[in-house]
């Protein structure tokens, strides 16, 4: 599938089918690696020249907006699939692959009546896409909020022992709590463990000998228990702090532990539910926005062709996907098939030429209408 297409129109002087045959013949002869397709634009309502000129000013800007939303949804789909490690398959529009929809484009008369004013069609597309973009922002925000909560919990569970949640590292049997005895949790620098083991019994009176046990170790710290009489716990904390050992406040509660586990499980389930829902919504919305974009491109090609070639409408629209190495050759073929008497004019880089080029909506001067459709 090509990721970049040209949408072009050429003026028809005799017969559209004759011109189409000429394009096919020359492309196949001189640039056979360039896919070429008819772009079927219906007879849209022209309106007045003033209305077309006014509309032309907004076409490029509106196109950038619609194209931007299309790419935004596609990138969101790629991100969701990357996170889940699941490839849901290629993007589709109305059940067909994206490139097939573009190259076999059919105007949706029910959705966009051809007798409607062009501005009404363009404004309708813009409003619909803007609504989808707003919906995307809300859904992504909800999904990211859940992800942020999970990331915060994971940081607490996987961060440094100095700050992380200890409940999943401590078992009930590690803690002694009685009328007289208590168990404290000490965070000891990885390189001070020998110092801890040789000194903890003497940091205060009434420490139970050989009561310290290592529960966990990370790259920076080790987690130790120590059991002592409750009445000297404050003295022990002070002495430990002076020696560079951190005593973490901790009270084991089976109920709290279960509640945290249930909260985590619920967040994981909510994240997966929202991810699946957002992914499905993105697939559906991508199809809707892409379809709107192609109808917009059809309007744009029609309007710019009228402004370029005049009335009544007499032009041939097509889409091509030339390779980078074939671009120059394809341009020369298209130029030769357009009104060659104007070729020199459209290459003039003066103020007048630049103004007309802007009207035609392309960054390069050509004697035919041309703009690029980037699918990725």
C-alpha positions as CSV (number, residue, x, y, z in Angstrom):
1,X,0.0,0.0,0.0
2,X,1.3,3.4,-1.0
3,X,1.4,6.0,1.7
4,X,1.4,9.1,-0.5
5,X,-0.8,9.9,-3.5
6,X,-1.2,12.8,-5.8
7,X,-4.7,14.0,-6.5
8,X,-4.7,15.8,-9.9
9,X,-7.0,17.1,-12.5
10,X,-6.3,17.9,-16.2
11,X,-8.4,20.0,-18.5
12,X,-10.5,18.1,-21.0
13,X,-10.5,19.7,-24.5
14,X,-12.0,16.9,-26.5
15,X,-13.0,13.7,-24.7
16,X,-12.4,12.6,-21.1
17,X,-12.1,8.9,-22.1
18,X,-9.6,9.8,-24.8
19,X,-7.5,11.8,-22.2
20,X,-7.7,9.0,-19.8
21,X,-6.4,6.6,-22.4
22,X,-3.6,8.9,-23.1
23,X,-2.6,9.2,-19.5
24,X,-2.7,5.4,-19.0
25,X,-0.7,4.8,-22.2
26,X,2.1,7.3,-21.3
27,X,2.3,6.3,-17.6
28,X,2.6,2.6,-18.5
29,X,5.2,3.4,-21.1
30,X,7.4,5.8,-19.3
31,X,6.6,5.2,-15.6
32,X,5.1,1.7,-15.4
33,X,5.7,1.5,-11.6
34,X,3.2,4.4,-10.9
35,X,-0.3,3.2,-10.0
36,X,-3.0,5.3,-11.7
37,X,-6.7,5.5,-10.9
38,X,-9.7,7.6,-11.9
39,X,-11.0,9.8,-9.1
40,X,-14.7,9.9,-9.7
41,X,-16.1,13.4,-8.8
42,X,-19.8,13.9,-9.3
43,X,-21.3,17.1,-10.9
44,X,-21.3,19.3,-7.8
45,X,-23.1,22.6,-7.4
46,X,-20.8,25.3,-8.7
47,X,-22.5,28.4,-7.2
48,X,-21.0,31.8,-8.0
49,X,-17.4,32.6,-8.8
50,X,-17.3,34.8,-5.6
51,X,-18.4,31.9,-3.5
52,X,-15.8,29.6,-5.1
53,X,-13.1,32.2,-4.5
54,X,-14.2,32.6,-0.9
55,X,-14.3,28.8,-0.4
56,X,-10.8,28.4,-2.0
57,X,-9.3,30.5,0.8
58,X,-10.4,28.0,3.4
59,X,-9.8,24.8,1.5
60,X,-6.1,24.2,2.3
61,X,-6.5,25.2,5.9
62,X,-9.6,22.9,6.4
63,X,-7.8,20.1,4.6
64,X,-4.9,20.4,7.1
65,X,-7.3,20.1,10.0
66,X,-9.2,17.1,8.6
67,X,-5.9,15.4,7.6
68,X,-4.5,16.1,11.0
69,X,-7.4,14.4,12.8
70,X,-7.1,11.4,10.5
71,X,-3.4,11.0,11.4
72,X,-4.1,11.6,15.1
73,X,-6.6,8.7,15.3
74,X,-4.2,6.5,13.3
75,X,-1.3,7.2,15.7
76,X,-3.6,6.5,18.6
77,X,-4.5,3.1,17.1
78,X,-0.8,2.4,16.7
79,X,0.0,3.4,20.3
80,X,-2.8,1.2,21.7
81,X,-1.7,-1.8,19.7
82,X,1.9,-1.2,20.7
83,X,1.0,-1.1,24.4
84,X,-1.1,-4.3,24.1
85,X,1.2,-6.1,21.8
86,X,-1.7,-7.0,19.5
87,X,-2.0,-6.2,15.8
88,X,-5.7,-5.8,14.9
89,X,-5.0,-5.8,11.2
90,X,-5.0,-3.0,8.6
91,X,-7.2,0.1,8.7
92,X,-10.4,0.0,6.8
93,X,-13.1,2.4,5.6
94,X,-16.6,0.9,5.1
95,X,-15.1,-2.5,5.3
96,X,-12.4,-2.0,2.6
97,X,-8.7,-1.2,3.0
98,X,-7.9,2.5,3.1
99,X,-6.0,2.5,-0.2
100,X,-8.8,0.7,-1.9
101,X,-11.3,3.2,-0.6
102,X,-9.2,6.0,-2.0
103,X,-8.4,4.5,-5.4
104,X,-12.1,3.3,-5.9
105,X,-13.7,6.4,-4.4
106,X,-17.5,6.7,-4.8
107,X,-19.3,9.8,-3.7
108,X,-21.9,9.2,-0.9
109,X,-24.9,11.0,-2.2
110,X,-27.0,10.2,0.8
111,X,-24.5,11.8,3.2
112,X,-23.5,14.7,1.0
113,X,-26.2,15.6,-1.5
114,X,-24.6,16.9,-4.6
115,X,-27.1,19.7,-4.9
116,X,-26.0,21.2,-1.6
117,X,-23.8,24.3,-1.8
118,X,-20.1,23.4,-1.6
119,X,-19.6,25.6,1.5
120,X,-22.4,23.7,3.2
121,X,-20.7,20.4,2.4
122,X,-17.3,21.6,3.6
123,X,-18.7,23.2,6.8
124,X,-20.6,19.9,7.5
125,X,-17.4,17.8,7.1
126,X,-15.4,20.3,9.3
127,X,-18.1,20.2,12.0
128,X,-18.4,16.4,12.0
129,X,-14.6,15.9,12.2
130,X,-14.3,18.5,14.9
131,X,-16.9,16.6,17.0
132,X,-15.0,13.4,16.5
133,X,-11.7,15.1,17.6
134,X,-13.4,16.4,20.7
135,X,-14.7,12.9,21.5
136,X,-11.2,11.5,20.9
137,X,-9.8,14.0,23.5
138,X,-12.3,13.0,26.1
139,X,-11.8,9.3,25.6
140,X,-8.0,9.5,25.5
141,X,-8.0,11.6,28.7
142,X,-10.2,9.0,30.5
143,X,-7.9,6.2,29.3
144,X,-4.7,8.1,30.3
145,X,-6.1,8.9,33.7
146,X,-6.5,5.2,34.5
147,X,-3.0,4.6,33.1
148,X,-1.6,7.4,35.3
149,X,-3.2,5.8,38.4
150,X,-1.7,2.4,37.5
151,X,1.7,3.9,36.9
152,X,1.6,5.7,40.2
153,X,0.8,2.4,42.0
154,X,3.5,0.6,40.0
155,X,6.1,3.2,41.0
156,X,5.1,2.7,44.6
157,X,5.5,-1.0,44.2
158,X,8.7,-1.0,42.1
159,X,10.5,2.2,43.2
160,X,13.2,2.6,45.8
161,X,12.7,0.9,49.1
162,X,13.0,4.4,50.7
163,X,9.6,5.4,49.2
164,X,7.8,2.3,47.8
165,X,4.8,0.6,49.3
166,X,6.1,-2.3,51.5
167,X,2.9,-4.2,52.0
168,X,3.6,-6.7,49.2
169,X,7.1,-7.4,50.6
170,X,6.0,-8.1,54.2
171,X,4.1,-11.3,55.3
172,X,2.1,-11.6,58.5
173,X,4.8,-14.0,60.0
174,X,7.5,-11.3,59.6
175,X,5.7,-9.0,62.1
176,X,5.6,-9.6,65.8
177,X,3.1,-7.5,67.7
178,X,2.2,-8.2,71.3
179,X,1.6,-6.3,74.5
180,X,5.3,-5.7,75.0
181,X,7.0,-6.4,71.7
182,X,6.9,-4.7,68.3
183,X,8.7,-5.2,64.9
184,X,10.1,-2.3,63.0
185,X,11.2,-2.2,59.4
186,X,14.6,-0.7,58.6
187,X,15.8,0.6,55.2
188,X,19.5,0.0,55.1
189,X,21.9,1.1,52.3
190,X,23.1,-1.8,50.3
191,X,26.7,-1.1,51.3
192,X,25.9,-0.6,55.1
193,X,24.4,-4.0,55.7
194,X,27.4,-5.3,57.7
195,X,27.2,-2.2,59.8
196,X,23.5,-2.8,60.4
197,X,23.9,-6.4,61.4
198,X,26.8,-5.6,63.8
199,X,25.1,-2.6,65.5
200,X,21.3,-2.9,65.5
201,X,21.3,-4.9,68.8
202,X,23.1,-2.0,70.5
203,X,21.2,1.0,69.2
204,X,19.1,0.9,72.3
205,X,18.3,-1.4,75.2
206,X,15.8,-4.2,75.0
207,X,16.4,-5.2,71.4
208,X,15.7,-8.9,70.8
209,X,19.1,-10.5,69.9
210,X,19.4,-12.0,66.4
211,X,15.9,-10.7,65.5
212,X,16.8,-8.9,62.3
213,X,15.9,-10.6,59.1
214,X,16.4,-9.4,55.5
215,X,13.1,-9.4,53.6
216,X,14.1,-7.8,50.3
217,X,17.0,-6.1,48.5
218,X,17.0,-3.8,45.5
219,X,19.9,-1.9,43.7
220,X,20.2,0.6,46.5
221,X,18.7,-0.6,49.7
222,X,17.9,-3.7,51.8
223,X,14.7,-4.2,53.9
224,X,15.3,-5.6,57.4
225,X,13.0,-6.4,60.3
226,X,14.1,-5.8,63.9
227,X,12.1,-6.8,67.0
228,X,12.3,-4.9,70.3
229,X,10.3,-3.8,73.3
230,X,7.6,-1.3,72.3
231,X,8.6,1.2,75.0
232,X,12.1,1.7,73.4
233,X,10.9,2.0,69.8
234,X,11.3,5.8,69.7
235,X,14.8,5.6,71.1
236,X,15.7,3.0,68.5
237,X,14.3,5.2,65.7
238,X,16.5,8.1,66.8
239,X,19.6,6.1,67.2
240,X,19.1,4.4,63.8
241,X,18.6,7.7,62.1
242,X,21.9,9.0,63.6
243,X,23.6,5.9,62.1
244,X,22.0,6.5,58.7
245,X,19.4,3.8,58.9
246,X,15.8,4.7,58.0
247,X,12.9,3.2,60.0
248,X,9.8,3.1,57.9
249,X,6.4,3.4,59.7
250,X,4.5,0.2,58.8
251,X,1.5,-1.6,60.2
252,X,0.5,-4.8,58.6
253,X,-3.2,-5.2,57.9
254,X,-4.6,-8.1,56.0
255,X,-7.7,-6.0,55.2
256,X,-5.6,-3.1,53.8
257,X,-3.5,-5.5,51.8
258,X,-6.6,-7.1,50.3
259,X,-8.2,-3.7,49.6
260,X,-5.1,-2.5,47.7
261,X,-4.9,-5.7,45.7
262,X,-8.6,-5.4,44.8
263,X,-8.1,-1.7,43.8
264,X,-5.1,-2.7,41.6
265,X,-7.1,-5.5,40.0
266,X,-10.0,-3.2,39.3
267,X,-7.7,-0.5,37.7
268,X,-6.1,-3.2,35.5
269,X,-9.5,-4.4,34.4
270,X,-10.7,-0.8,33.8
271,X,-7.6,0.0,31.8
272,X,-8.1,-3.0,29.6
273,X,-11.8,-2.3,29.2
274,X,-11.1,1.4,28.2
275,X,-8.2,0.3,25.9
276,X,-10.4,-2.1,24.0
277,X,-13.3,0.4,23.9
278,X,-11.0,3.2,22.7
279,X,-9.4,1.0,20.1
280,X,-12.7,0.0,18.7
281,X,-13.9,3.6,18.7
282,X,-10.7,4.7,16.9
283,X,-11.1,2.1,14.2
284,X,-14.7,3.2,13.6
285,X,-14.0,6.9,13.8
286,X,-10.9,6.6,11.6
287,X,-13.2,5.2,8.8
288,X,-15.6,8.0,9.3
289,X,-13.0,10.7,9.3
290,X,-11.1,9.2,6.3
291,X,-14.3,9.0,4.3
292,X,-15.0,12.6,5.2
293,X,-11.5,13.6,4.2
294,X,-11.8,11.9,0.7
295,X,-15.1,13.7,0.1
296,X,-13.4,16.9,1.1
297,X,-10.5,16.2,-1.3
298,X,-13.1,15.7,-4.0
299,X,-14.7,19.1,-3.3
300,X,-11.3,20.7,-3.2
301,X,-10.3,19.1,-6.5
302,X,-13.6,20.2,-8.1
303,X,-13.5,23.8,-6.8
304,X,-9.8,24.3,-7.8
305,X,-10.4,22.8,-11.2
306,X,-13.3,25.2,-11.8
307,X,-11.1,28.2,-10.7
308,X,-8.3,26.9,-12.9
309,X,-10.1,25.8,-16.1
310,X,-13.3,27.8,-15.9
311,X,-16.9,26.8,-16.7
312,X,-18.6,24.6,-17.7
313,X,-16.7,21.9,-15.6
314,X,-14.6,19.9,-18.1
315,X,-11.7,18.2,-16.4
316,X,-10.4,14.7,-15.7
317,X,-9.6,13.8,-12.1
318,X,-7.3,11.0,-11.1
319,X,-5.0,9.8,-8.3
320,X,-1.5,8.5,-8.7
321,X,1.1,7.0,-6.4
322,X,4.5,7.7,-8.1
323,X,7.7,6.5,-6.5
324,X,10.2,9.2,-5.6
325,X,12.4,8.3,-8.5
326,X,9.5,8.6,-10.9
327,X,8.1,11.9,-9.7
328,X,9.9,14.1,-12.2
329,X,8.9,11.8,-15.2
330,X,5.3,11.7,-14.1
331,X,5.1,15.5,-13.7
332,X,6.4,15.9,-17.2
333,X,3.8,13.5,-18.6
334,X,1.0,15.4,-16.8
335,X,2.3,18.7,-18.0
336,X,2.5,17.5,-21.6
337,X,-1.1,16.4,-21.4
338,X,-2.4,19.7,-19.9
339,X,-2.7,22.9,-21.7
340,X,0.9,23.3,-22.8
341,X,0.4,26.9,-23.9
342,X,0.2,27.8,-20.2
343,X,3.1,25.7,-19.0
344,X,5.6,28.5,-19.0
345,X,3.2,30.8,-17.2
346,X,2.7,28.3,-14.3
347,X,6.4,28.1,-13.8
348,X,6.9,31.9,-13.4
349,X,7.9,32.7,-9.9
350,X,6.6,36.2,-9.7
351,X,3.9,37.7,-7.5
352,X,1.1,37.0,-9.9
353,X,2.2,33.4,-10.5
354,X,2.6,32.9,-6.7
355,X,-0.9,34.2,-6.1
356,X,-2.4,31.8,-8.7
357,X,-0.4,28.9,-7.3
358,X,-1.8,29.6,-3.8
359,X,-5.3,29.6,-5.4
360,X,-4.6,26.2,-6.9
361,X,-3.5,24.9,-3.5
362,X,-0.1,23.4,-4.3
363,X,3.4,24.4,-3.3
364,X,4.7,23.8,-6.8
365,X,3.6,25.6,-10.0
366,X,2.0,23.2,-12.5
367,X,-0.3,23.9,-15.4
368,X,-2.8,21.5,-13.8
369,X,-4.4,21.1,-10.3
370,X,-2.4,19.0,-8.0
371,X,-2.1,18.3,-4.3
372,X,-0.7,15.5,-2.1
373,X,-2.7,13.0,0.0
374,X,-0.5,11.6,2.8
375,X,-2.0,8.5,4.3
376,X,0.7,8.1,7.0
